[in-house]
Amino acid sequence: MDEGAPVTGGGTTTAALAAETNATRFFTGDTVILRFGMFIGPDSHLSRADVENARKGVSPGVGRRDAYQPTLWLDDAGTAVAAAVIAPAGTYNVADDDPPTRAEIDAALAAVVGRTALRPAVNEIPPELEPLSRSQRVRSRKLQEASGWTPRVRGGTDGWRLITTAPDRIR
């Protein structure tokens, strides 16, 4: 999916899409909009909670295991913001080059906490979480071409190892 793909809102994405619409409407031609993947990093409370839940055998993913989940290492998010300063006005996806599937995320997370597998946190997806359950094979090529930015860490898989091997950074 690139930035031209249709975006379906709902649930947790409603506010972000309203903000995009307002930025485009009120600042036409002067706005850079960044659409980030799910942040993963040692300074993220959500990532730390995901590691703790994985230790209990619970997956952070919602939805089908074969669905793609765009992720982004926190340090890569920072460099993307800095790179966006030189990018022309527009909307840019910011995520790993190769979005992992939820099964890949679960396998990587299970491995670093010493589990063979993780079980879903929910069996039925509540409507407000439905947008998070969609398969989204997002591409960040537009930002890469406009600014030279590239992610260094595949957050959804390699990030878990980096988080758990730096325990002094996990509070």
C-alpha positions in Angstrom: 0.0 0.0 0.0 1.3 3.4 -0.9 0.0 6.8 0.1 -2.5 6.8 -2.7 -4.3 3.7 -1.5 -7.8 4.4 -0.1 -7.9 4.8 3.6 -10.8 3.4 5.6 -11.4 5.0 9.0 -13.2 3.9 12.0 -12.4 3.1 15.6 -9.0 4.1 16.7 -8.1 5.7 13.3 -10.9 8.3 13.3 -9.0 11.1 15.1 -5.9 10.6 13.0 -7.8 10.8 9.7 -9.7 13.9 10.9 -6.3 15.5 11.7 -5.0 14.7 8.2 -8.1 16.1 6.6 -7.8 19.3 8.7 -4.1 19.7 8.0 -4.6 19.3 4.3 -7.6 21.6 4.2 -6.2 24.4 6.2 -2.6 24.3 5.2 -2.8 23.2 1.6 0.7 23.1 0.0 2.5 23.7 3.2 2.0 20.5 5.1 3.9 17.3 5.5 1.7 14.5 7.0 3.5 11.4 8.3 1.5 8.2 8.7 3.5 6.0 11.2 3.5 2.3 11.7 3.1 0.9 15.1 6.0 2.2 17.3 8.3 -0.4 18.9 11.2 0.5 21.1 12.6 0.3 24.6 11.2 3.7 25.6 7.6 2.7 24.6 5.3 1.8 27.4 3.3 -0.3 24.9 6.4 -2.2 23.8 7.3 -2.9 27.4 3.8 -4.1 28.1 3.9 -6.3 25.0 7.1 -8.0 26.3 5.6 -8.5 29.7 2.4 -10.0 28.2 4.4 -12.2 25.9 6.2 -13.6 29.0 2.7 -14.6 30.1 2.1 -16.2 26.6 -0.1 -13.4 25.2 0.3 -11.9 21.7 0.1 -8.1 21.2 -1.5 -8.7 17.8 -5.2 -8.3 17.0 -6.5 -10.1 13.9 -5.4 -12.8 11.5 -1.8 -14.1 11.9 -1.2 -13.9 8.2 -2.1 -10.2 8.1 0.6 -7.6 7.7 1.3 -5.1 10.5 3.3 -2.0 9.7 5.8 -1.4 12.5 8.5 1.2 13.1 11.5 1.3 15.5 11.3 4.5 17.6 14.7 5.7 16.6 13.8 5.3 12.9 10.6 7.4 13.6 12.9 10.2 14.9 15.1 10.1 11.8 12.0 10.0 9.6 10.7 13.2 11.2 14.1 14.9 10.7 14.2 13.7 7.0 10.6 15.0 6.4 11.8 18.5 7.0 13.4 18.5 3.5 10.5 16.6 1.9 8.0 18.4 -0.3 4.5 18.9 1.1 2.5 15.8 1.0 1.5 12.6 2.9 4.1 10.0 3.6 4.0 6.5 5.1 6.7 5.8 7.6 7.2 2.1 8.4 9.6 -0.8 8.1 10.7 -1.5 4.5 9.4 -5.1 4.8 6.3 -5.1 7.0 6.1 -8.3 9.1 3.0 -10.5 9.5 1.5 -10.8 12.9 2.8 -14.4 12.9 6.3 -13.1 12.3 5.9 -10.5 15.1 4.6 -13.2 17.5 7.4 -15.6 16.6 10.1 -13.0 17.2 8.5 -11.9 20.4 8.0 -15.4 21.7 11.6 -16.3 20.9 13.0 -13.5 23.0 10.9 -14.3 26.0 11.5 -18.0 25.8 8.1 -19.1 24.6 7.3 -21.4 21.6 4.1 -19.6 20.8 1.8 -16.8 21.9 -2.0 -16.9 22.1 -4.3 -14.1 21.0 -5.3 -11.6 23.7 -8.9 -11.5 22.3 -10.9 -14.1 20.3 -13.4 -11.6 19.1 -12.3 -8.2 17.8 -14.3 -5.2 19.3 -15.4 -2.7 16.7 -13.0 0.0 18.0 -10.0 -2.3 17.4 -11.2 -3.4 13.9 -8.9 -0.9 12.1 -5.9 -2.3 13.9 -6.8 -5.9 12.8 -6.6 -5.0 9.0 -3.8 -6.3 6.9 -1.7 -3.4 5.9 1.4 -4.0 3.7 2.5 -0.4 3.8 5.3 1.0 1.8 7.5 4.0 2.7 9.1 4.5 -0.7 7.7 8.0 -1.2 9.5 9.4 1.8 12.6 7.4 0.9 12.7 8.9 -2.5 11.9 12.5 -1.3 14.4 12.6 1.5 16.8 9.6 1.4 15.4 8.3 4.7 15.5 4.5 5.3 14.7 2.6 8.5 17.6 0.8 10.1 15.7 -1.7 12.3 12.8 -4.0 11.4 10.9 -3.1 14.5 8.3 -5.8 14.4 10.8 -8.6 14.4 14.4 -7.4 15.3 13.2 -4.7 17.7 12.1 -7.3 20.3 15.6 -8.6 20.6 17.0 -5.1 21.0 14.5 -4.3 23.7 15.1 -7.4 25.7 18.9 -7.3 25.4 19.0 -3.8 26.9 17.2 -4.5 30.2 18.6 -1.3 31.8 16.5 0.7 29.3 13.3 -1.2 30.3 11.7 0.3 33.3 
